[in-house]
Amino acid sequence: MKKLKFDAKYMNRILSGSKTTTLRLGRKEEYAPGDIVEVYVGDNFIGLAKIKSIRYIRWNQLTEEDIRKDGFSSKEDLKKDLIQYYGEFPNDAEFTLIEFELI
């Protein structure tokens, strides 16, 4: 089964439903709408999720709604967080935006 893995700091956001999307740098074509995936936070399995939608989007095209669904209040905060995982990236960097729902 496919997996979505998150840093442990996202546990509360995911469980509360304030984080319903994730951005992954590059095209992640292994995921498709309707897929059921295992969700891990840190090393802990927390349940299953259904992939609701997949969008390929450039950083400079993200909307306020995209940012909010990822559990952030500003694009700056989201970028600081992503830089920890991916390093610096250009404004036209392509991301895969995965919308999911715990089931």
matplotlib code that plots the C-alpha trace (Angstrom):
import matplotlib.pyplot as plt

x = [0.0, 1.2, 2.2, 2.1, 4.8, 4.8, 7.1, 5.8, 5.2, 2.1, 0.3, -2.2, -2.9, -3.6, -5.8, -7.7, -8.4, -6.6, -4.0, -5.8, -3.1, 0.6, 3.1, 5.8, 8.6, 8.5, 5.9, 4.8, 2.9, 2.6, -0.5, -3.9, -7.4, -9.2, -6.0, -6.1, -2.8, -1.3, -0.5, 2.6, 3.5, 7.1, 7.4, 3.7, 1.0, -2.1, -4.5, -5.7, -6.5, -8.2, -6.5, -9.2, -7.2, -3.8, -2.6, 0.7, 1.4, 4.2, 5.2, 4.2, 0.7, -0.3, -3.4, -4.3, -6.7, -3.9, -1.7, -4.5, -5.4, -1.7, -2.2, -0.3, -1.4, 1.1, 3.1, 6.2, 5.7, 5.0, 8.1, 10.3, 9.0, 9.5, 13.1, 13.9, 13.1, 14.0, 16.5, 16.0, 13.8, 12.9, 9.5, 8.6, 9.5, 6.9, 5.1, 2.6, -0.3, -2.0, -5.4, -6.3, -9.0, -8.5, -10.9]
y = [0.0, 3.5, 5.8, 9.4, 10.3, 13.4, 14.9, 14.3, 18.1, 17.7, 15.1, 17.5, 19.4, 16.1, 14.6, 17.8, 18.2, 21.6, 20.0, 18.3, 18.8, 18.2, 19.7, 17.5, 19.0, 17.7, 15.6, 12.6, 10.6, 7.5, 9.0, 9.3, 10.5, 7.6, 5.9, 4.7, 5.3, 4.6, 7.7, 7.9, 10.7, 10.3, 6.5, 6.1, 4.7, 6.9, 5.5, 5.4, 8.3, 8.6, 10.8, 13.4, 15.2, 15.8, 19.0, 19.9, 23.5, 26.0, 27.7, 31.1, 29.8, 28.8, 30.4, 31.4, 28.5, 26.1, 27.5, 27.3, 23.7, 22.8, 24.0, 27.3, 30.9, 32.5, 31.6, 32.7, 30.2, 27.4, 28.2, 28.3, 24.9, 23.4, 24.7, 22.5, 19.5, 20.5, 23.4, 26.6, 26.4, 28.9, 30.7, 28.6, 25.2, 22.6, 20.8, 18.1, 19.2, 16.1, 16.6, 13.8, 12.8, 10.5, 7.6]
z = [0.0, -0.7, 2.1, 3.1, 5.6, 7.8, 10.4, 14.0, 14.4, 12.1, 14.2, 15.8, 12.5, 10.7, 13.4, 13.9, 10.2, 9.9, 7.6, 4.6, 2.0, 1.6, -0.9, -2.2, -4.4, -8.0, -9.7, -7.6, -10.1, -7.9, -6.2, -7.8, -6.7, -5.0, -3.8, -0.2, 1.6, 4.9, 6.9, 9.1, 11.4, 12.5, 12.9, 14.0, 11.8, 12.5, 10.0, 6.4, 4.1, 0.8, -1.8, -2.8, -5.5, -7.0, -8.6, -10.1, -9.2, -9.2, -6.0, -7.3, -8.2, -4.7, -3.3, 0.2, 0.3, -0.7, 2.1, 4.7, 3.8, 4.4, 7.9, 7.6, 8.0, 5.6, 2.5, 4.3, 7.1, 4.7, 2.7, 5.8, 6.7, 3.2, 3.1, 6.1, 3.9, 0.4, 0.8, -1.1, -4.3, -7.0, -7.2, -10.3, -8.6, -9.3, -6.5, -6.2, -4.0, -2.5, -0.9, 1.5, 4.0, 6.9, 6.8]

ax = plt.figure().add_subplot(projection="3d")
ax.plot(x, y, z, "-o")
ax.set_aspect("equal")
plt.show()
